[in-house]
């Protein structure tokens, strides 16, 4: 179901809050009840493109994504 994720490019007209909301909805529907929520962290990079993906790759190592997703 990862192909259902909309891509966020980081362009001026895009709404990052809407993207995260849609991301959460898609991931919630594909997550079996017995699977940890860290599946979101594994799927999130697949929802980014362009400068948004660059942003992710330049984050400092550590738990920085946990508070975002």
mmJSON file of the N, C-alpha and C atoms, coordinates in Angstrom:
{"data_MODEL":{"atom_site":{
"group_PDB":["ATOM","ATOM","ATOM","ATOM","ATOM","ATOM","ATOM","ATOM","ATOM","ATOM","ATOM","ATOM","ATOM","ATOM","ATOM","ATOM","ATOM","ATOM","ATOM","ATOM","ATOM","ATOM","ATOM","ATOM","ATOM","ATOM","ATOM","ATOM","ATOM","ATOM","ATOM","ATOM","ATOM","ATOM","ATOM","ATOM","ATOM","ATOM","ATOM","ATOM","ATOM","ATOM","ATOM","ATOM","ATOM","ATOM","ATOM","ATOM","ATOM","ATOM","ATOM","ATOM","ATOM","ATOM","ATOM","ATOM","ATOM","ATOM","ATOM","ATOM","ATOM","ATOM","ATOM","ATOM","ATOM","ATOM","ATOM","ATOM","ATOM","ATOM","ATOM","ATOM","ATOM","ATOM","ATOM","ATOM","ATOM","ATOM","ATOM","ATOM","ATOM","ATOM","ATOM","ATOM","ATOM","ATOM","ATOM","ATOM","ATOM","ATOM","ATOM","ATOM","ATOM","ATOM","ATOM","ATOM","ATOM","ATOM","ATOM","ATOM","ATOM","ATOM","ATOM","ATOM","ATOM","ATOM","ATOM","ATOM","ATOM","ATOM","ATOM","ATOM","ATOM","ATOM","ATOM","ATOM","ATOM","ATOM","ATOM","ATOM","ATOM","ATOM","ATOM","ATOM","ATOM","ATOM","ATOM","ATOM","ATOM","ATOM","ATOM","ATOM","ATOM","ATOM","ATOM","ATOM","ATOM","ATOM","ATOM","ATOM","ATOM","ATOM","ATOM","ATOM","ATOM","ATOM","ATOM","ATOM","ATOM","ATOM","ATOM","ATOM","ATOM","ATOM","ATOM","ATOM","ATOM","ATOM","ATOM","ATOM","ATOM","ATOM","ATOM","ATOM","ATOM","ATOM","ATOM","ATOM","ATOM","ATOM","ATOM","ATOM","ATOM","ATOM","ATOM","ATOM","ATOM","ATOM","ATOM","ATOM","ATOM","ATOM","ATOM","ATOM","ATOM","ATOM","ATOM","ATOM","ATOM","ATOM","ATOM","ATOM","ATOM","ATOM","ATOM","ATOM","ATOM","ATOM","ATOM","ATOM","ATOM","ATOM","ATOM","ATOM","ATOM","ATOM","ATOM"],
"id":[1,2,3,4,5,6,7,8,9,10,11,12,13,14,15,16,17,18,19,20,21,22,23,24,25,26,27,28,29,30,31,32,33,34,35,36,37,38,39,40,41,42,43,44,45,46,47,48,49,50,51,52,53,54,55,56,57,58,59,60,61,62,63,64,65,66,67,68,69,70,71,72,73,74,75,76,77,78,79,80,81,82,83,84,85,86,87,88,89,90,91,92,93,94,95,96,97,98,99,100,101,102,103,104,105,106,107,108,109,110,111,112,113,114,115,116,117,118,119,120,121,122,123,124,125,126,127,128,129,130,131,132,133,134,135,136,137,138,139,140,141,142,143,144,145,146,147,148,149,150,151,152,153,154,155,156,157,158,159,160,161,162,163,164,165,166,167,168,169,170,171,172,173,174,175,176,177,178,179,180,181,182,183,184,185,186,187,188,189,190,191,192,193,194,195,196,197,198,199,200,201,202,203,204,205,206,207],
"type_symbol":["N","C","C","N","C","C","N","C","C","N","C","C","N","C","C","N","C","C","N","C","C","N","C","C","N","C","C","N","C","C","N","C","C","N","C","C","N","C","C","N","C","C","N","C","C","N","C","C","N","C","C","N","C","C","N","C","C","N","C","C","N","C","C","N","C","C","N","C","C","N","C","C","N","C","C","N","C","C","N","C","C","N","C","C","N","C","C","N","C","C","N","C","C","N","C","C","N","C","C","N","C","C","N","C","C","N","C","C","N","C","C","N","C","C","N","C","C","N","C","C","N","C","C","N","C","C","N","C","C","N","C","C","N","C","C","N","C","C","N","C","C","N","C","C","N","C","C","N","C","C","N","C","C","N","C","C","N","C","C","N","C","C","N","C","C","N","C","C","N","C","C","N","C","C","N","C","C","N","C","C","N","C","C","N","C","C","N","C","C","N","C","C","N","C","C","N","C","C","N","C","C","N","C","C","N","C","C"],
"label_atom_id":["N","CA","C","N","CA","C","N","CA","C","N","CA","C","N","CA","C","N","CA","C","N","CA","C","N","CA","C","N","CA","C","N","CA","C","N","CA","C","N","CA","C","N","CA","C","N","CA","C","N","CA","C","N","CA","C","N","CA","C","N","CA","C","N","CA","C","N","CA","C","N","CA","C","N","CA","C","N","CA","C","N","CA","C","N","CA","C","N","CA","C","N","CA","C","N","CA","C","N","CA","C","N","CA","C","N","CA","C","N","CA","C","N","CA","C","N","CA","C","N","CA","C","N","CA","C","N","CA","C","N","CA","C","N","CA","C","N","CA","C","N","CA","C","N","CA","C","N","CA","C","N","CA","C","N","CA","C","N","CA","C","N","CA","C","N","CA","C","N","CA","C","N","CA","C","N","CA","C","N","CA","C","N","CA","C","N","CA","C","N","CA","C","N","CA","C","N","CA","C","N","CA","C","N","CA","C","N","CA","C","N","CA","C","N","CA","C","N","CA","C","N","CA","C","N","CA","C","N","CA","C","N","CA","C","N","CA","C","N","CA","C"],
"label_alt_id":[null,null,null,null,null,null,null,null,null,null,null,null,null,null,null,null,null,null,null,null,null,null,null,null,null,null,null,null,null,null,null,null,null,null,null,null,null,null,null,null,null,null,null,null,null,null,null,null,null,null,null,null,null,null,null,null,null,null,null,null,null,null,null,null,null,null,null,null,null,null,null,null,null,null,null,null,null,null,null,null,null,null,null,null,null,null,null,null,null,null,null,null,null,null,null,null,null,null,null,null,null,null,null,null,null,null,null,null,null,null,null,null,null,null,null,null,null,null,null,null,null,null,null,null,null,null,null,null,null,null,null,null,null,null,null,null,null,null,null,null,null,null,null,null,null,null,null,null,null,null,null,null,null,null,null,null,null,null,null,null,null,null,null,null,null,null,null,null,null,null,null,null,null,null,null,null,null,null,null,null,null,null,null,null,null,null,null,null,null,null,null,null,null,null,null,null,null,null,null,null,null,null,null,null,null,null,null],
"label_comp_id":["UNK","UNK","UNK","UNK","UNK","UNK","UNK","UNK","UNK","UNK","UNK","UNK","UNK","UNK","UNK","UNK","UNK","UNK","UNK","UNK","UNK","UNK","UNK","UNK","UNK","UNK","UNK","UNK","UNK","UNK","UNK","UNK","UNK","UNK","UNK","UNK","UNK","UNK","UNK","UNK","UNK","UNK","UNK","UNK","UNK","UNK","UNK","UNK","UNK","UNK","UNK","UNK","UNK","UNK","UNK","UNK","UNK","UNK","UNK","UNK","UNK","UNK","UNK","UNK","UNK","UNK","UNK","UNK","UNK","UNK","UNK","UNK","UNK","UNK","UNK","UNK","UNK","UNK","UNK","UNK","UNK","UNK","UNK","UNK","UNK","UNK","UNK","UNK","UNK","UNK","UNK","UNK","UNK","UNK","UNK","UNK","UNK","UNK","UNK","UNK","UNK","UNK","UNK","UNK","UNK","UNK","UNK","UNK","UNK","UNK","UNK","UNK","UNK","UNK","UNK","UNK","UNK","UNK","UNK","UNK","UNK","UNK","UNK","UNK","UNK","UNK","UNK","UNK","UNK","UNK","UNK","UNK","UNK","UNK","UNK","UNK","UNK","UNK","UNK","UNK","UNK","UNK","UNK","UNK","UNK","UNK","UNK","UNK","UNK","UNK","UNK","UNK","UNK","UNK","UNK","UNK","UNK","UNK","UNK","UNK","UNK","UNK","UNK","UNK","UNK","UNK","UNK","UNK","UNK","UNK","UNK","UNK","UNK","UNK","UNK","UNK","UNK","UNK","UNK","UNK","UNK","UNK","UNK","UNK","UNK","UNK","UNK","UNK","UNK","UNK","UNK","UNK","UNK","UNK","UNK","UNK","UNK","UNK","UNK","UNK","UNK","UNK","UNK","UNK","UNK","UNK","UNK"],
"label_asym_id":["A","A","A","A","A","A","A","A","A","A","A","A","A","A","A","A","A","A","A","A","A","A","A","A","A","A","A","A","A","A","A","A","A","A","A","A","A","A","A","A","A","A","A","A","A","A","A","A","A","A","A","A","A","A","A","A","A","A","A","A","A","A","A","A","A","A","A","A","A","A","A","A","A","A","A","A","A","A","A","A","A","A","A","A","A","A","A","A","A","A","A","A","A","A","A","A","A","A","A","A","A","A","A","A","A","A","A","A","A","A","A","A","A","A","A","A","A","A","A","A","A","A","A","A","A","A","A","A","A","A","A","A","A","A","A","A","A","A","A","A","A","A","A","A","A","A","A","A","A","A","A","A","A","A","A","A","A","A","A","A","A","A","A","A","A","A","A","A","A","A","A","A","A","A","A","A","A","A","A","A","A","A","A","A","A","A","A","A","A","A","A","A","A","A","A","A","A","A","A","A","A","A","A","A","A","A","A"],
"label_entity_id":["1","1","1","1","1","1","1","1","1","1","1","1","1","1","1","1","1","1","1","1","1","1","1","1","1","1","1","1","1","1","1","1","1","1","1","1","1","1","1","1","1","1","1","1","1","1","1","1","1","1","1","1","1","1","1","1","1","1","1","1","1","1","1","1","1","1","1","1","1","1","1","1","1","1","1","1","1","1","1","1","1","1","1","1","1","1","1","1","1","1","1","1","1","1","1","1","1","1","1","1","1","1","1","1","1","1","1","1","1","1","1","1","1","1","1","1","1","1","1","1","1","1","1","1","1","1","1","1","1","1","1","1","1","1","1","1","1","1","1","1","1","1","1","1","1","1","1","1","1","1","1","1","1","1","1","1","1","1","1","1","1","1","1","1","1","1","1","1","1","1","1","1","1","1","1","1","1","1","1","1","1","1","1","1","1","1","1","1","1","1","1","1","1","1","1","1","1","1","1","1","1","1","1","1","1","1","1"],
"label_seq_id":[1,1,1,2,2,2,3,3,3,4,4,4,5,5,5,6,6,6,7,7,7,8,8,8,9,9,9,10,10,10,11,11,11,12,12,12,13,13,13,14,14,14,15,15,15,16,16,16,17,17,17,18,18,18,19,19,19,20,20,20,21,21,21,22,22,22,23,23,23,24,24,24,25,25,25,26,26,26,27,27,27,28,28,28,29,29,29,30,30,30,31,31,31,32,32,32,33,33,33,34,34,34,35,35,35,36,36,36,37,37,37,38,38,38,39,39,39,40,40,40,41,41,41,42,42,42,43,43,43,44,44,44,45,45,45,46,46,46,47,47,47,48,48,48,49,49,49,50,50,50,51,51,51,52,52,52,53,53,53,54,54,54,55,55,55,56,56,56,57,57,57,58,58,58,59,59,59,60,60,60,61,61,61,62,62,62,63,63,63,64,64,64,65,65,65,66,66,66,67,67,67,68,68,68,69,69,69],
"pdbx_PDB_ins_code":[null,null,null,null,null,null,null,null,null,null,null,null,null,null,null,null,null,null,null,null,null,null,null,null,null,null,null,null,null,null,null,null,null,null,null,null,null,null,null,null,null,null,null,null,null,null,null,null,null,null,null,null,null,null,null,null,null,null,null,null,null,null,null,null,null,null,null,null,null,null,null,null,null,null,null,null,null,null,null,null,null,null,null,null,null,null,null,null,null,null,null,null,null,null,null,null,null,null,null,null,null,null,null,null,null,null,null,null,null,null,null,null,null,null,null,null,null,null,null,null,null,null,null,null,null,null,null,null,null,null,null,null,null,null,null,null,null,null,null,null,null,null,null,null,null,null,null,null,null,null,null,null,null,null,null,null,null,null,null,null,null,null,null,null,null,null,null,null,null,null,null,null,null,null,null,null,null,null,null,null,null,null,null,null,null,null,null,null,null,null,null,null,null,null,null,null,null,null,null,null,null,null,null,null,null,null,null],
"Cartn_x":[0.804,0.0,0.839,2.158,3.014,2.768,2.368,2.111,0.921,0.12,-0.999,-0.556,0.673,1.172,1.367,0.836,1.096,2.524,3.144,4.518,4.521,5.406,5.588,6.946,6.953,8.191,8.814,8.053,8.569,8.419,7.571,7.345,6.518,6.599,5.949,4.444,3.763,2.313,1.827,2.734,2.339,2.134,1.207,0.89,1.493,2.551,3.188,2.271,1.401,0.485,-0.525,-1.015,-1.941,-1.25,-0.002,0.748,0.891,1.264,1.424,0.106,-0.977,-2.3,-2.661,-2.48,-2.769,-1.856,-0.585,0.374,-0.104,-0.517,-0.97,-2.212,-3.144,-4.361,-4.021,-3.17,-2.803,-2.081,-1.136,-0.38,-1.273,-2.232,-3.137,-3.984,-4.352,-5.19,-4.403,-3.084,-2.315,-1.569,-1.645,-0.915,-1.764,-1.341,-2.057,-1.982,-2.955,-3.016,-1.798,-1.142,-0.02,1.341,1.364,2.619,2.892,4.144,4.539,4.348,4.156,3.948,5.225,6.366,7.587,7.559,6.525,6.34,6.194,5.622,5.484,6.856,7.815,9.157,9.816,9.509,10.087,9.42,8.134,7.395,7.569,7.839,7.863,8.803,10.04,10.92,10.354,9.496,8.898,7.841,7.457,6.453,7.092,8.413,9.113,9.834,9.944,10.691,11.415,12.41,13.101,13.709,13.476,14.089,13.569,12.356,11.827,12.628,12.987,13.805,15.221,15.726,17.042,17.035,15.945,15.807,15.934,15.247,15.277,16.692,17.382,18.722,19.748,19.463,20.404,20.066,19.01,18.72,19.843,20.069,21.073,20.618,21.544,21.167,20.511,19.578,18.916,17.413,16.73,15.272,14.499,15.067,14.425,13.11,12.937,11.687,10.54,10.859,9.82,8.829,9.294,8.394,7.626,8.092,7.457,6.308,6.534,5.517,4.65],
"Cartn_y":[-1.212,0.0,1.265,1.133,2.318,3.187,2.598,3.38,4.325,4.149,5.042,6.361,6.405,7.63,8.725,9.89,11.026,11.498,12.062,12.536,14.01,14.355,15.739,16.185,17.286,17.772,18.959,19.604,20.762,22.058,22.065,23.284,24.283,25.536,26.631,26.427,25.883,25.733,24.493,23.636,22.396,22.614,21.894,21.993,20.797,21.002,19.872,19.226,20.016,19.464,18.518,18.918,18.067,16.77,16.889,15.704,14.729,15.242,14.375,13.737,14.484,13.94,12.795,13.038,11.998,10.791,11.055,9.979,9.118,9.765,9.046,8.211,8.763,8.035,6.779,6.925,5.767,4.718,5.16,4.19,3.508,4.236,3.643,2.539,2.706,1.697,0.458,0.597,-0.564,-1.242,-0.695,-1.265,-2.311,-3.558,-4.588,-4.261,-4.665,-4.32,-4.751,-5.81,-6.32,-5.787,-4.791,-4.227,-2.898,-2.705,-1.474,-0.254,0.919,2.131,2.646,2.04,2.468,2.151,1.442,1.212,2.547,3.548,4.885,5.459,5.252,5.787,5.132,3.886,3.19,3.6,3.949,4.326,5.8,6.653,8.098,8.546,8.056,8.504,8.26,7.254,6.944,7.96,8.834,9.85,11.185,11.246,12.5,12.439,13.591,13.734,15.075,15.21,16.485,17.068,18.376,19.059,18.525,17.992,17.411,16.173,15.356,14.172,14.599,15.641,16.177,16.618,17.288,17.736,16.547,15.466,14.281,13.718,13.641,13.056,13.915,15.229,16.109,16.332,15.669,15.746,15.084,15.594,14.978,13.573,12.631,11.277,11.293,10.413,10.324,10.259,10.472,10.299,11.524,12.332,13.572,13.372,12.289,12.051,11.613,11.05,10.511,11.595,12.78,13.856,14.459,14.259,14.837,13.97,12.688,11.772,11.397],
"Cartn_z":[0.0,0.0,0.0,0.014,0.01,-1.214,-2.323,-3.531,-3.355,-2.304,-2.038,-1.401,-0.926,-0.294,-1.33,-1.028,-1.905,-1.653,-2.664,-2.512,-2.136,-1.233,-0.809,-1.328,-2.079,-2.696,-1.957,-1.088,-0.374,-1.138,-2.166,-2.948,-2.15,-2.537,-1.811,-1.648,-2.633,-2.558,-1.824,-1.398,-0.737,0.762,1.329,2.749,3.485,4.265,4.95,5.986,6.616,7.611,6.954,5.782,5.042,4.622,4.176,3.774,4.951,6.12,7.282,7.698,7.598,7.924,6.969,5.664,4.681,4.862,5.158,5.411,6.576,7.648,8.835,8.526,7.758,7.411,6.602,5.594,4.758,5.594,6.409,7.22,8.246,8.786,9.773,9.162,7.901,7.268,6.868,6.687,6.251,7.392,8.606,9.728,10.452,10.412,11.181,12.681,13.465,14.886,15.7,15.314,16.103,15.659,14.775,14.278,14.989,15.389,16.07,15.169,15.761,14.978,14.314,14.599,13.925,12.438,12.0,10.56,9.844,10.54,9.962,9.607,10.495,10.263,9.061,8.824,7.674,6.369,6.423,5.219,4.857,5.837,5.608,4.487,4.412,3.333,1.933,1.799,0.498,0.087,1.014,0.698,0.314,0.317,0.022,-1.314,-1.952,-3.205,-3.193,-4.039,-4.253,-2.994,-2.769,-1.628,-0.3,-0.298,0.932,1.324,0.354,0.644,1.034,0.391,0.771,2.233,2.64,4.028,4.977,4.655,5.497,5.609,4.484,4.486,5.221,5.352,6.042,7.506,8.02,9.445,10.227,11.416,12.28,12.662,12.763,13.164,14.545,14.745,16.045,15.903,17.007,17.023,16.532,15.662,15.251,14.503,13.788,13.054,13.953,15.088,15.955,16.361,16.667,17.063,15.902,14.683,13.501,13.025,12.992,12.463,13.59],
"occupancy":[1.0,1.0,1.0,1.0,1.0,1.0,1.0,1.0,1.0,1.0,1.0,1.0,1.0,1.0,1.0,1.0,1.0,1.0,1.0,1.0,1.0,1.0,1.0,1.0,1.0,1.0,1.0,1.0,1.0,1.0,1.0,1.0,1.0,1.0,1.0,1.0,1.0,1.0,1.0,1.0,1.0,1.0,1.0,1.0,1.0,1.0,1.0,1.0,1.0,1.0,1.0,1.0,1.0,1.0,1.0,1.0,1.0,1.0,1.0,1.0,1.0,1.0,1.0,1.0,1.0,1.0,1.0,1.0,1.0,1.0,1.0,1.0,1.0,1.0,1.0,1.0,1.0,1.0,1.0,1.0,1.0,1.0,1.0,1.0,1.0,1.0,1.0,1.0,1.0,1.0,1.0,1.0,1.0,1.0,1.0,1.0,1.0,1.0,1.0,1.0,1.0,1.0,1.0,1.0,1.0,1.0,1.0,1.0,1.0,1.0,1.0,1.0,1.0,1.0,1.0,1.0,1.0,1.0,1.0,1.0,1.0,1.0,1.0,1.0,1.0,1.0,1.0,1.0,1.0,1.0,1.0,1.0,1.0,1.0,1.0,1.0,1.0,1.0,1.0,1.0,1.0,1.0,1.0,1.0,1.0,1.0,1.0,1.0,1.0,1.0,1.0,1.0,1.0,1.0,1.0,1.0,1.0,1.0,1.0,1.0,1.0,1.0,1.0,1.0,1.0,1.0,1.0,1.0,1.0,1.0,1.0,1.0,1.0,1.0,1.0,1.0,1.0,1.0,1.0,1.0,1.0,1.0,1.0,1.0,1.0,1.0,1.0,1.0,1.0,1.0,1.0,1.0,1.0,1.0,1.0,1.0,1.0,1.0,1.0,1.0,1.0,1.0,1.0,1.0,1.0,1.0,1.0],
"B_iso_or_equiv":[0.0,0.0,0.0,0.0,0.0,0.0,0.0,0.0,0.0,0.0,0.0,0.0,0.0,0.0,0.0,0.0,0.0,0.0,0.0,0.0,0.0,0.0,0.0,0.0,0.0,0.0,0.0,0.0,0.0,0.0,0.0,0.0,0.0,0.0,0.0,0.0,0.0,0.0,0.0,0.0,0.0,0.0,0.0,0.0,0.0,0.0,0.0,0.0,0.0,0.0,0.0,0.0,0.0,0.0,0.0,0.0,0.0,0.0,0.0,0.0,0.0,0.0,0.0,0.0,0.0,0.0,0.0,0.0,0.0,0.0,0.0,0.0,0.0,0.0,0.0,0.0,0.0,0.0,0.0,0.0,0.0,0.0,0.0,0.0,0.0,0.0,0.0,0.0,0.0,0.0,0.0,0.0,0.0,0.0,0.0,0.0,0.0,0.0,0.0,0.0,0.0,0.0,0.0,0.0,0.0,0.0,0.0,0.0,0.0,0.0,0.0,0.0,0.0,0.0,0.0,0.0,0.0,0.0,0.0,0.0,0.0,0.0,0.0,0.0,0.0,0.0,0.0,0.0,0.0,0.0,0.0,0.0,0.0,0.0,0.0,0.0,0.0,0.0,0.0,0.0,0.0,0.0,0.0,0.0,0.0,0.0,0.0,0.0,0.0,0.0,0.0,0.0,0.0,0.0,0.0,0.0,0.0,0.0,0.0,0.0,0.0,0.0,0.0,0.0,0.0,0.0,0.0,0.0,0.0,0.0,0.0,0.0,0.0,0.0,0.0,0.0,0.0,0.0,0.0,0.0,0.0,0.0,0.0,0.0,0.0,0.0,0.0,0.0,0.0,0.0,0.0,0.0,0.0,0.0,0.0,0.0,0.0,0.0,0.0,0.0,0.0,0.0,0.0,0.0,0.0,0.0,0.0],
"pdbx_formal_charge":[null,null,null,null,null,null,null,null,null,null,null,null,null,null,null,null,null,null,null,null,null,null,null,null,null,null,null,null,null,null,null,null,null,null,null,null,null,null,null,null,null,null,null,null,null,null,null,null,null,null,null,null,null,null,null,null,null,null,null,null,null,null,null,null,null,null,null,null,null,null,null,null,null,null,null,null,null,null,null,null,null,null,null,null,null,null,null,null,null,null,null,null,null,null,null,null,null,null,null,null,null,null,null,null,null,null,null,null,null,null,null,null,null,null,null,null,null,null,null,null,null,null,null,null,null,null,null,null,null,null,null,null,null,null,null,null,null,null,null,null,null,null,null,null,null,null,null,null,null,null,null,null,null,null,null,null,null,null,null,null,null,null,null,null,null,null,null,null,null,null,null,null,null,null,null,null,null,null,null,null,null,null,null,null,null,null,null,null,null,null,null,null,null,null,null,null,null,null,null,null,null,null,null,null,null,null,null],
"auth_seq_id":[1,1,1,2,2,2,3,3,3,4,4,4,5,5,5,6,6,6,7,7,7,8,8,8,9,9,9,10,10,10,11,11,11,12,12,12,13,13,13,14,14,14,15,15,15,16,16,16,17,17,17,18,18,18,19,19,19,20,20,20,21,21,21,22,22,22,23,23,23,24,24,24,25,25,25,26,26,26,27,27,27,28,28,28,29,29,29,30,30,30,31,31,31,32,32,32,33,33,33,34,34,34,35,35,35,36,36,36,37,37,37,38,38,38,39,39,39,40,40,40,41,41,41,42,42,42,43,43,43,44,44,44,45,45,45,46,46,46,47,47,47,48,48,48,49,49,49,50,50,50,51,51,51,52,52,52,53,53,53,54,54,54,55,55,55,56,56,56,57,57,57,58,58,58,59,59,59,60,60,60,61,61,61,62,62,62,63,63,63,64,64,64,65,65,65,66,66,66,67,67,67,68,68,68,69,69,69],
"auth_comp_id":["UNK","UNK","UNK","UNK","UNK","UNK","UNK","UNK","UNK","UNK","UNK","UNK","UNK","UNK","UNK","UNK","UNK","UNK","UNK","UNK","UNK","UNK","UNK","UNK","UNK","UNK","UNK","UNK","UNK","UNK","UNK","UNK","UNK","UNK","UNK","UNK","UNK","UNK","UNK","UNK","UNK","UNK","UNK","UNK","UNK","UNK","UNK","UNK","UNK","UNK","UNK","UNK","UNK","UNK","UNK","UNK","UNK","UNK","UNK","UNK","UNK","UNK","UNK","UNK","UNK","UNK","UNK","UNK","UNK","UNK","UNK","UNK","UNK","UNK","UNK","UNK","UNK","UNK","UNK","UNK","UNK","UNK","UNK","UNK","UNK","UNK","UNK","UNK","UNK","UNK","UNK","UNK","UNK","UNK","UNK","UNK","UNK","UNK","UNK","UNK","UNK","UNK","UNK","UNK","UNK","UNK","UNK","UNK","UNK","UNK","UNK","UNK","UNK","UNK","UNK","UNK","UNK","UNK","UNK","UNK","UNK","UNK","UNK","UNK","UNK","UNK","UNK","UNK","UNK","UNK","UNK","UNK","UNK","UNK","UNK","UNK","UNK","UNK","UNK","UNK","UNK","UNK","UNK","UNK","UNK","UNK","UNK","UNK","UNK","UNK","UNK","UNK","UNK","UNK","UNK","UNK","UNK","UNK","UNK","UNK","UNK","UNK","UNK","UNK","UNK","UNK","UNK","UNK","UNK","UNK","UNK","UNK","UNK","UNK","UNK","UNK","UNK","UNK","UNK","UNK","UNK","UNK","UNK","UNK","UNK","UNK","UNK","UNK","UNK","UNK","UNK","UNK","UNK","UNK","UNK","UNK","UNK","UNK","UNK","UNK","UNK","UNK","UNK","UNK","UNK","UNK","UNK"],
"auth_asym_id":["A","A","A","A","A","A","A","A","A","A","A","A","A","A","A","A","A","A","A","A","A","A","A","A","A","A","A","A","A","A","A","A","A","A","A","A","A","A","A","A","A","A","A","A","A","A","A","A","A","A","A","A","A","A","A","A","A","A","A","A","A","A","A","A","A","A","A","A","A","A","A","A","A","A","A","A","A","A","A","A","A","A","A","A","A","A","A","A","A","A","A","A","A","A","A","A","A","A","A","A","A","A","A","A","A","A","A","A","A","A","A","A","A","A","A","A","A","A","A","A","A","A","A","A","A","A","A","A","A","A","A","A","A","A","A","A","A","A","A","A","A","A","A","A","A","A","A","A","A","A","A","A","A","A","A","A","A","A","A","A","A","A","A","A","A","A","A","A","A","A","A","A","A","A","A","A","A","A","A","A","A","A","A","A","A","A","A","A","A","A","A","A","A","A","A","A","A","A","A","A","A","A","A","A","A","A","A"],
"auth_atom_id":["N","CA","C","N","CA","C","N","CA","C","N","CA","C","N","CA","C","N","CA","C","N","CA","C","N","CA","C","N","CA","C","N","CA","C","N","CA","C","N","CA","C","N","CA","C","N","CA","C","N","CA","C","N","CA","C","N","CA","C","N","CA","C","N","CA","C","N","CA","C","N","CA","C","N","CA","C","N","CA","C","N","CA","C","N","CA","C","N","CA","C","N","CA","C","N","CA","C","N","CA","C","N","CA","C","N","CA","C","N","CA","C","N","CA","C","N","CA","C","N","CA","C","N","CA","C","N","CA","C","N","CA","C","N","CA","C","N","CA","C","N","CA","C","N","CA","C","N","CA","C","N","CA","C","N","CA","C","N","CA","C","N","CA","C","N","CA","C","N","CA","C","N","CA","C","N","CA","C","N","CA","C","N","CA","C","N","CA","C","N","CA","C","N","CA","C","N","CA","C","N","CA","C","N","CA","C","N","CA","C","N","CA","C","N","CA","C","N","CA","C","N","CA","C","N","CA","C","N","CA","C","N","CA","C","N","CA","C","N","CA","C"],
"pdbx_PDB_model_num":[1,1,1,1,1,1,1,1,1,1,1,1,1,1,1,1,1,1,1,1,1,1,1,1,1,1,1,1,1,1,1,1,1,1,1,1,1,1,1,1,1,1,1,1,1,1,1,1,1,1,1,1,1,1,1,1,1,1,1,1,1,1,1,1,1,1,1,1,1,1,1,1,1,1,1,1,1,1,1,1,1,1,1,1,1,1,1,1,1,1,1,1,1,1,1,1,1,1,1,1,1,1,1,1,1,1,1,1,1,1,1,1,1,1,1,1,1,1,1,1,1,1,1,1,1,1,1,1,1,1,1,1,1,1,1,1,1,1,1,1,1,1,1,1,1,1,1,1,1,1,1,1,1,1,1,1,1,1,1,1,1,1,1,1,1,1,1,1,1,1,1,1,1,1,1,1,1,1,1,1,1,1,1,1,1,1,1,1,1,1,1,1,1,1,1,1,1,1,1,1,1,1,1,1,1,1,1]
}}}
